Amino acid sequence: MRRAALILTILLLLAQIAGAQVQVRIKDIARIAGVRGNQLIGYGLVVGLAGTGDSQGALFTVQSVANMLARFGLVVPAEKLRVRNVAAVMATAELPPFARKGDRIDVLLSSLGDAKSLAGGTLLQTPLLGADGQVYAVAQGPVSIGGIGAEAEGTKVQVGHPTVGRIPGGATVEQEVPTVLVEESVLTIVLHEADFTTASRVASAINSRLGPGLARAVDGATVIVAIPPLYQNNVVGLISVIESLSVVPDTVAKVVVNERTGTVVVGSQVRILPVAIAHGTLKIEVTVTKEVSQPPPLSPGRTEVVPKGEVKVEQPPARLFILPGSNTVGDLVQALNALGVTPRDLIAILQALKAAGALQAELEII
């Protein structure tokens, strides 16, 4: 019951917050088209492991070591190598927008073979490629992992994931990716969450600040802005002005329910049509008692202990509660609170309201 009261109290606080229209910066709900990161990937070797590397069964690791030694003039047959101190890994990274040559980025390493741990290893020089096959960064350095593992005499202990590691700042950017902010004298703004009303409000806010007719919502996720004469040579300044503008974003009425945890989140736009709710619980109690069965005198029967079962069904009277059409989330929360519902009951009531057509919102169960 305490948990139900806590959840309903939180919902009521959220309703009070939602009652006031909250303004947010355009910077927090949108991005500039063309400003994006790029994923990089590479194949490399981690050396210096204390016998926790790949086994002979990882043929690609053995062949990679043989190829590496051949580059240094050492020709060793692959079948003669023992590589328990070496592990093959896939290196991944994200090249952020506006990254310049010489910048450092983080690298994530994931074991490709059957290595037990990357602890204490060092990644050898590994080129990181983009989707176009070109090298954009080169990674190298000591590996840091967030887990440990130990095994002895059939006992194994593992904390975290020792076959995945990171090299903070372990890659150096070697090639820059050009970023195009303006195309045909137009700046494009893309909303994180598509919504026609929000896009229209963003365009209106920009026109109010820069002048009428400069911004126009193309669809629910895109707003285009014509570069005004004052900012023809100062696009960054224009973006700074636009990002600092505040708007009131609009959202779809939605109720999100997590049945595993009993969590219910109600959006600020949820409305309830007039409806009557009767909610009660059914209590079934089964008891077993033992009685003595005594046979008649001079009969061949025996005295025995016989179990006797009793089933009792108790159903507390359920109140029929009239839920008027609510204008706010607070009305809904107060009405459900008056019913004294538990989190599970609340989920059942919301599902029934949706089935009855009284819940004017999307009901999403996760």
N, C-alpha and C positions, 0 to 999 in steps of 0.2 A: 504493500500500500504506500509505503514511503517513496518507493521508486516511481509509482504512478503520479504521486503528488509532485515529485521533483520534475518529471517530464512535463507535466501540465504547467508547472510554474515557469519552466524554461520557454515553453511555447507561448505563454502569456507575455513574457518579457520580449520575445521576438515579435509578437504582435504589436506591442507598444512601440518598438523600434520601427516596425514597418509602417506604423500609422503616419509617421512623418516621412516626407519624401526626402531621400538622402541623395545629395549631389556627389558625383565622383568625377575625377578628371578623365578627360578623353585618353590620356596616357595610360590609364589603368584598364580601359575596356577595349582598346584598339591598338593597332600597330600600323606602321608605314609599309606599304607594299614594296617589296624588294629588300627590306631589312630582315635577313634571316640567316640562320647558321647552316653549315654544311657538314654532313657526316663523313668521316674518314675511317679507313680500315687498312690493316696491314698484317702480315704474317712475320713472326719473329721467334727468336730463341731466348729463353731465360736460362742462364748458366749459374754455376756456383751453388747449386742445391746440395743439401746433405743427404744424398741417396734417396731423395723423394721425387725425382724426376720421372720421365717416361721410361717404360720397360722396352725390351727388344721388340715387343709386339707392335710398337708404334713405329712403323717402317718409315713414315714421313720424317720423323725426328732424326732417325739414323741417317737417312739420305741427306737431310738438311745439314747435319754436322759434317758429313763427308764433303758436300759441296762447299761449305764454308772453309774447311781446311784446304781444299784444292785451290781456292782463291789466294791463299797464302803460300802456295807452293808445296803443300804437304798432301801427297796422294796416299790415302789410306782406304782400303776396301771397306765398304759399308758393313759387310757381314763380320768384320773384325772389331767393330766399335762397340763399346759398352757406354751407354748414355744415361745412367741413373742420376747423374748430376745435371742433366739438361732436360728442359721441358719445352715443347712447342706451344706457342700461344697465339691467339688472335688479339691484335691490338686495335682498339677503337677509340675514337676521339671526336669531338665536335669543334669545327672551326667556326668561331663566333663571327658575326658580321663586323666589318671594319678592322679585322685582324691584319697587322702589318708584319713584314719580314722581321724576324728576330724575336717576335712575341713568343711567350711560352704558354702552352695549353696542357691540361691534364690528360693522362692516358689511362684507359682501363684495359687490363690484361685478363684473358680467360684461357684456362688450360684447354688444349685441343686434344691431347692424348689421355693417358691414364696416370698422370702424375698425381701424387698424394698431397703435395703442398708446394707453393711457390715461395715460402718463407725464406728469407736470406738470399734470394736470387737477384741477378742483375740482367736486365734486358739489353741484348746487343742491338747495335744500330739497326733500326727498323723503319723503312719508308712507309708513310701513311698516304694512301691513295684516295682520290675522290671518285665520284661516280663516272667521271670521264677518263679514268685510268691514269691521270697525272699525279705526280707527287706534290703534295701541298705542305707536308710537315715530315720531320724525321724525329723518331723517338729513341731514347736510350736512357738508362739509369737504374738505380736500385729500386726494387719492388717493395711496396708496403702493402701488407695484407691485414684484414680485420679479423682473422680467425686463426686458430691453432688446432693441431691434431697430433695425437700420440697413440701408439699401438705397441702392445707387448704381451706375449703369451696368451693370445686369444682375446685380450681385453683392448678395446678401442674407445678412445675419448676424443670427441671433436667439438670445438666451440667455433661458431661462425662458419665461414666458407673459405678454407685455406687455398683453394684452387683458383681463386679470383683475387686480383690485386690491382693496385693503382700506383701510378708514378705522378705525384703532384708536380705540375710544371715540367713534365718529362719530355715534351715534344717541342721542337723549335719550328716555327712557321717559316717555310722556305718560299712559298708562292702566295700572293694575295689574290683574293676573289673580288673583282670589281662589283660595287654596289650602285645600282641605278635608282636614284630617288625620284627623278622627274622624267616623265616621258611625254613629249609633245606639249610641253609647258603645263602639264597637269600632274598634281600630286594626288596619289591614291591612298585612302585610309581604309583599312580592313578591320571590322569589328571581330573581337574574339568569339562572341556569341551573336549569331545572326538574329536580328529583330528589326522589322520595318519601322516600328515606332522609335526605337533608339536611334536608328540610322537617320531618320528625319529630324530628330532632336539635335543630333550632332551637326547636321548640315545647317540647321537654324542657328545654333550657337556660333558656328564659324562665320556665317553671314552677318550676325549681329556684331561681331568683333571686327571683321575685315571689310565688310561692305556687302550689300545685297547682290545676289546672283553669282557669287564666286564659288560657292559650294553647292553640290547637288547629290542627293542620294540616288544611286543607280539601282540598287536592290537592297535586300535586308542586311547585307554584310559589307557593302562597298559605298564609300562616299568619295567623290572626286572633287578636287579643289583646283581652280584655275589660279596660277601664280599671279598675284597682283603686281603692278609695276614697281611698287616700293620694295618688293622682295625678289626681284628678278635675279639679283646677284647675291642674295642672302637666303638661300633655301633653308639652311639650318636654323636661322632665326625665325623663319615662318613656321617650321615644325615645332620649335620651342613654344611659340605663341599658341599654336593649335593644341599642343599637348597639355598646356596649363588651363585650358578652358574647362568649365564644369558643366555637366549635364545630369539629368535624372534618368537613368536607364530604366527601361520597361522590361518586364519578365512575363512569361506565360504562367498562368495559375497552375500550380502543381503541388501535389502531396507526395512525398517520398517516404516509403515505409521499408524498414529493414526488419524482417520477421525473425531473424536469428538473434538480434540483440534487443528487439522491442523498441527500436528508435523510430520516432515519427517526426518529420520536419514538414511544416505547413507553410507554403508561400504566402506572401502578403496579398496576392490577388484572389485568394480562394474565397468563394461565396457558397452559401448554403441556402437552398430553397426550403420553404416551410415543410416540415415533415414531423411525424410522431415516431418516437423510439421507445420500445419496450425491451429492456435488457435484464436478464436474470441468470442465475446459475442453478444447475441441477446437481444435487448431492446424493450419491448412492453409497450406502454403508452395508457391508456384508459382514456378519458375525457368525461364528461357529461355537456352539456350546456342546458339552458332553453330558449325556443322560444315561442313567442305569436302566437297562431293560431286564425286568424280573419275570421269569416264566411262572405259570400257575403251579400250585403245589402238586406233587407227584407226577409232573409232566417230564418228558425226556429233555426238555430244553435246558439251556444254560444261562446263567446270569452274565450279561455282556454290557460293555460300555458302548453306547451308540452316539456318534456325532450328529448333531442337529443344526442345520444351517438356517439363518434368518436374513432376509434381504429387506432393507429399509430404504425407501426412496423419499427424499425430502427436497422440495422445491420451494425456496423462499419466494414470497410474492414479489413479482416484478412490477415496477411502476411504469406506467405509460407516460412518457415525458414528451411534451410538445416542444419541438425545437423550431422557433420562428425563423423566418428568413434572416440570415445574419449579414451585416454589412462589413464586418471586420473579422479578422482572425480572432481577436479578443472575445467576440461574442461566441464563436464556436468553442473556444477553450473553456470559457466560463460555463457554458451549457454542459459540456462533457465532464467538467469538474464537478458539477452538481450531481451528475449521475454516479460519481465515485468509481469511475472505471479504472481498471488496471491497464498497463501497456498492451497486453494481449487483447483485452476487451476493446481498447481504443482502435486497434488495427481491424478487428472484426466489424466494429461500427462503421469505420471509414469505408471498408469494402462493401458493406451493405448499403451505405449512402450512395456510393457510386453506382451500384447495381440498380438502385431505385431511381436514379437520375436526379437525385437531390444535391449531389456534390458537383458543383460547377468548376471542375479542375481535372487535370490529368492525375491519375493515380499510378505511381511508379513503384513497383515492388522490387527491391534489390536483395 
